[in-house]
Amino acid sequence: MKSRLAASIALSALVIVGATGCAGITPQATTIDYSASDGANVPKSGPIEVRNAFVVVDEAGTLGNLVAGLVNTTSDAQTIHISIGDGPSQSVRIAGQKSVSLGGDDAKPMTFENLETKAGETIDVYFQSGDAEGIKYAIPVLDGTLPYYSQLVPTAQPSPTTKPVAPAVEPTPTASETPVG
């Protein structure tokens, strides 16, 4: 009788270990960091964290609007420098313990020119803040195909047009042909 009890306990233990043992050696999906949206969270970009970053491009793929959430995790104001390709760097200063949205409906767009990309690709964007070295990270490129991104598509700023202005001419007195008098 004791051997039957011991055998059933051993069999039960074997079934329990077999059924739950995989969880002990398999990575759990809930512990893996990932961006649960169309954008990318940029790792190690300095004291300013870059969240849900993506670029919305125009139809030609040459003008892009960077959309991202920037979070300053320090108590001091910090500046983040952002550049794409060989273009000029753009900077944003963020107060301590504050966040800023770039390129969205309520935010000022941060546009980059002379891009050579299209929707569905990724583009390398360089982020640097504080004393950190900075990081170049592949950011998704989207377009205005989806209705909720259509308002984020950048438009080329019209170049200032100058109308020729005629110089101000003062009338010069001329001798009258008929005497006044």
C-alpha positions in Angstrom: 0.0 0.0 0.0 2.8 2.4 0.9 4.5 1.7 -2.5 1.3 2.6 -4.3 1.0 5.9 -2.4 4.6 6.7 -3.1 4.2 5.9 -6.8 1.1 8.1 -7.1 2.9 11.0 -5.3 5.9 10.6 -7.6 3.7 10.5 -10.6 1.8 13.6 -9.5 5.0 15.4 -8.9 6.3 14.5 -12.3 3.1 15.7 -14.0 3.3 19.0 -12.1 7.0 19.6 -13.0 6.3 18.6 -16.6 3.4 20.9 -16.9 5.0 24.0 -15.3 8.7 23.4 -15.9 8.6 25.3 -19.2 7.6 28.5 -17.5 10.8 28.3 -15.4 13.1 28.3 -18.5 11.1 30.1 -21.1 11.2 33.9 -21.3 7.9 35.5 -20.3 6.5 37.8 -23.0 5.3 40.3 -20.4 8.8 41.0 -19.3 10.1 41.9 -22.7 10.1 45.7 -23.4 8.6 46.7 -26.8 6.9 49.6 -28.3 3.2 48.9 -28.3 2.5 51.4 -31.1 3.7 52.5 -34.5 6.7 54.3 -33.1 9.9 53.2 -31.3 11.1 53.9 -27.8 14.8 54.9 -28.0 17.1 53.3 -25.4 19.9 55.1 -23.7 19.5 58.5 -25.3 20.5 60.4 -22.2 18.5 61.9 -19.4 15.8 62.8 -21.8 13.8 59.7 -22.8 12.5 59.4 -26.3 9.2 57.6 -26.5 7.0 56.5 -29.5 9.2 58.2 -32.1 8.3 58.0 -35.8 8.7 60.1 -38.9 5.7 61.0 -41.1 6.8 61.9 -44.6 5.3 63.7 -47.5 4.4 61.9 -50.7 7.8 62.4 -52.2 9.6 61.1 -49.1 11.8 64.2 -48.9 10.2 66.1 -46.1 9.6 64.5 -42.7 7.9 65.4 -39.5 9.4 63.8 -36.4 6.6 62.8 -33.9 7.8 61.8 -30.4 7.3 62.2 -26.7 10.3 63.6 -24.9 10.5 63.1 -21.1 13.1 64.8 -18.9 13.6 62.4 -16.0 15.9 64.8 -14.1 15.1 67.7 -11.9 17.2 70.1 -14.0 16.3 71.5 -17.4 18.0 69.5 -20.2 18.5 69.9 -23.9 18.2 67.2 -26.5 19.8 67.4 -29.9 18.1 65.5 -32.8 19.4 65.1 -36.4 18.6 62.9 -39.4 21.3 62.1 -41.9 23.7 64.9 -42.7 21.2 67.6 -42.1 21.4 70.2 -39.3 20.7 69.2 -35.7 17.6 70.6 -34.0 17.4 71.1 -30.3 14.6 71.1 -27.7 15.0 72.3 -24.1 12.8 70.6 -21.5 12.3 71.7 -17.9 13.0 69.3 -15.2 10.5 66.5 -14.6 8.5 67.7 -17.6 7.5 66.2 -21.0 7.2 67.7 -24.5 5.3 66.3 -27.5 6.9 66.8 -30.9 5.1 67.0 -34.2 1.6 66.0 -33.0 -1.7 67.8 -33.3 -1.1 70.2 -30.5 2.7 70.4 -30.9 5.0 72.3 -33.1 6.3 70.1 -35.9 10.0 69.3 -36.1 10.5 68.9 -39.8 13.6 67.6 -41.6 14.3 68.3 -45.2 16.1 66.4 -48.0 15.2 62.9 -46.8 15.4 60.0 -49.2 12.9 57.6 -47.7 9.4 56.3 -48.0 6.6 54.9 -45.8 7.4 51.4 -44.5 11.1 51.9 -44.2 13.1 53.0 -41.2 15.4 56.0 -41.0 18.4 56.5 -38.7 17.8 59.4 -36.3 20.5 60.6 -33.9 19.4 61.6 -30.3 21.8 63.1 -27.8 21.0 64.7 -24.4 22.9 65.7 -21.3 26.4 64.2 -21.0 25.4 61.0 -22.8 27.2 60.0 -25.9 23.9 59.8 -27.8 22.5 57.1 -30.0 21.6 56.6 -33.6 18.4 54.6 -33.8 16.2 53.2 -36.6 12.8 55.0 -36.5 9.8 53.9 -38.4 8.7 56.0 -41.4 4.9 56.5 -42.0 2.8 58.5 -44.3 -0.7 60.0 -44.3 -2.4 56.9 -45.6 -4.1 56.3 -42.2 -6.6 59.0 -41.3 -5.1 59.7 -37.9 -1.7 60.4 -39.5 -3.0 62.5 -42.4 -2.8 65.7 -40.3 0.8 65.0 -39.4 2.1 65.0 -43.0 4.5 68.0 -43.4 4.0 70.5 -46.1 6.7 72.5 -47.6 6.8 76.0 -46.3 6.2 78.5 -49.1 9.3 80.4 -49.9 9.0 84.1 -49.1 8.0 85.9 -52.2 9.0 89.4 -52.7 7.1 91.7 -54.9 9.1 94.4 -56.6 8.3 97.6 -55.0 8.4 100.7 -57.1 10.6 103.3 -55.4 8.7 106.2 -53.9 8.9 109.0 -56.3 8.3 112.5 -55.2 6.7 114.6 -57.9 9.1 117.2 -59.2 7.8 120.6 -60.0 7.9 121.4 -63.7 7.6 124.8 -65.3 4.1 125.3 -66.4 3.4 126.1 -70.0 0.8 128.6 -69.3 1.5 131.5 -67.0 -0.6 131.5 -63.9 -1.9 134.8 -63.1 
